[in-house]
């Protein structure tokens, strides 16, 4: 049996940095108060790995303004400067990054040697951080303010890859406790993680020496509330100022002007186990695809707050729709004949159990017998990655890990993929993904990406269901919240109330 490495819960191509900011903050305004009120934020997913920067918790740290990498994504999906002020490509495998003047939260300077050490440690993390799945890099200090990064193979998307929350730069102090990595007081962002309360809460204080300017809020009090209704109620009652991932069923209950809807790169999809069980048969995978009415999901479950699934990449990647290719090689559907399947999903995103319930009805109508299993994400992910379900419903932000859409195809649908829920191992798919990975020209890479998507969809390993729009609940006094289609950032230096 092919082993699948566990990956912890993880548009445009790279160009020379032209922009200094990532996303425009809604209702942002100039001005600062001497101290600033603390922000109260409710997040949907609790930390599952003690805030390790190498797994799912890396995104929590970036969303709360704690960690940063050498680069960041701008609104067009292009790599822009962060801790690196600029960079240049020396060869197919070598890049030179010039650092800006910045300090770590422990008071030490961000030096080339510290950056090189942080990236080297990320490369050795076990399991491998998602941004480096299928990639290897070497980082070395050059002079007083530069770092040379060399890749084992040509990597045209390296500046995008370095924007990943999983490649955040931490001070040497972060790595002093054996094999554990601590972001407490060792990062570079506008807010410093100072206290954690298990998986329920975290306290962050303003980092006054932040290179991007002193944050306008004096700190952030974060609560992790998996229940979507509870998150929304906390916003309504004033217990929190910002609530992420408001369920569509709760959106209408918010006062006018208190919700923000953002098109995202997140696609909800049905992954079918191609390695064993019922869906090892391509004909039965085709039968499942034919049974599903995705328009009903977008209209009814998501109440119009989502677009019907067209592919792995949704409308947030503006170029993808125009260049999408028709899948080829899909098998002819065969009759299910009452075959039994187990369908799994998680409830941190409250729409997913509803989606799974509708799919259960549609699949049963087509002739399958369906058992539905719903758990919290951290309690079901391991089983899903181990192939213990015949089918699995999940929501995946295709730009979250690396900022390079090709990377998600590699991690999710190739033989050695680290997040291969469908257990897919297909030589045609692997060849198409490799071609996309090796394309350096922007237009050619986009064309190759969509050809690879078509090859994957041709296997019926995945059935795209809807492309999500995320709803963020925002209190009336809040200004400067970040509406990030890639879901990497929520609060920043300019976020305040």
CORGI-V362495 format. One record per pair of residues at least 24 apart in sequence whose ideal C-beta (glycine too) atoms are under 7 Angstrom apart, sorted by the first residue. I is the first residue (numbers start at 1). J is the second residue. Records with the same first field share a line. If there is no record, write none. Layout:
# CORGI-V362495
I->J  J
This chain:
# CORGI-V362495
2->275  415  425
4->385  420  423
5->127  128  418
6->127  382  385
7->127  130  133  411  418  419
8->49  55  56
9->56  377  381
10->56  130  400  401  419
11->76  77  317  318  319
12->76  77  78
13->157  442  445
14->79  156  157  159  160
15->78
17->79  80  81  86  87
19->74  80
20->81
22->72  73  74  80  489
23->75  482  483  484  489
25->480  481  482  492  494  495
26->260  481  483
27->479  480
28->479  480  494
29->479
32->214  216
33->216
35->218
36->216  217  218  496
37->217  218  497
38->217  218  219  220  221
39->217  220  241  242  491  495  497
40->221  239  240  241
41->220  222  240  241  242  490  491
42->223  225  231  234  235  240  243  244
43->222  224  244
44->226  231  244  245  348
45->224  348  377
46->199  224  226
47->199  224
48->378
51->183  193  196
52->181
53->166  168  170  181  183
54->122  125  129  166
58->165  166  168
59->165  400  488
61->165  168  183
62->165  488  489
63->488  489  490
64->191  204  220  222  490  491
65->189  190  191  491  492
66->183  187  189  191  192  193  204
67->165  168  183  187  189
68->168  169  188  189
69->162  163  164  167  168  169
70->97  162  169
71->159  162  163
72->163
73->163  403  486  488
77->317  399  403
79->159  160  163  403
83->110  169  188
87->159
92->154
93->150  151  154
94->148  150
95->149  158
96->142  146  148
97->146  147  149
98->145  146
99->145  146  147
100->211
101->211
102->188  211
103->209  211
104->171  186  188
105->185  186  187  188  192  207
106->171  173  185  186
108->171
110->169  188
112->141  142  145  146  147
113->141
114->171  172
115->139  147  169
116->140  141  147
117->172
118->169  170
119->167
121->175
122->166  167
128->418
129->166  167
130->166  401  411  418  419
131->161  164  166  167  401  402
133->410  411  418
134->410  416
135->161
154->438
156->440  445
157->402  404  406
160->402  403  404
161->402  404
163->403
164->401  402  403
165->488
166->401
190->215  492  493
191->215  219  220
199->224
200->224
210->493
212->493
213->493
215->493
216->493  494  496
217->495  496
220->491
226->348  376
228->350
232->473
235->473  475
241->475  478  497
242->472  473  474  475  478  481  490
243->473
244->472  490
245->349  470
246->471  472  473
247->350  351
248->302  303  305  351  471
251->305  471
254->473
257->476
258->473  474  475  476
259->471  473
260->472  474  483
261->305  469  471
262->469  470  472  483  485
263->315  316  469  485
264->316  397  468  469  470  485  487
265->314  316  317  397  398  399  485  486
266->395  396  397  468  470  487
267->309  312  314  396  398  464  467
268->355  393  395  465  466  468
269->309  394  396  462  463  464  465
270->359  391  393  462  463  465
271->391  392  394  421  422  461  462
272->391  422  460  461
273->387  389  390  391  422  423
274->422  423  424  459  461
275->387  423
276->387
277->390
278->339  341  390
279->390  391
282->331  460
283->331  332  333  334
284->334  336  339
285->331  460
286->330  331  332  333  460
287->333  334  336  366
288->363  463
289->460  463
290->333
291->362  363  365  366
292->359  362  463
293->362
294->465  466
296->358
297->355  358  465  466
298->466
301->351  354  355  358
302->351  466
305->469  471
306->466  467  468  469
307->466  467
308->466
309->464  465  466  467
310->464
311->453  457  464
312->398  453  456  462  464
313->398  405  453
314->467
315->467
316->485
317->405
319->446
320->450
323->446  447  450
324->450
325->450  451  454
326->454
327->454  457  458
328->454  458
329->458
330->458  460
331->460
335->367
336->366  367  368
337->367
338->367  369
339->368  369
340->369  371
341->368  370  390  391
342->371  373  389  390
343->370  372  389  390  391  393
344->373  380  384  389  392
345->374  392  393  394
346->374  375  376  377  380
347->374  376
348->376  377
349->395
352->393  395
355->393  465
356->393
359->393
384->421
385->421
387->423
392->421
394->421
395->468
397->486  487
399->486
400->486  487  488
405->449
406->433  436  437  449
409->433  436  452  453  456
410->437
413->456  461
422->461  462
424->459  461
426->459
428->455
429->455  456  459
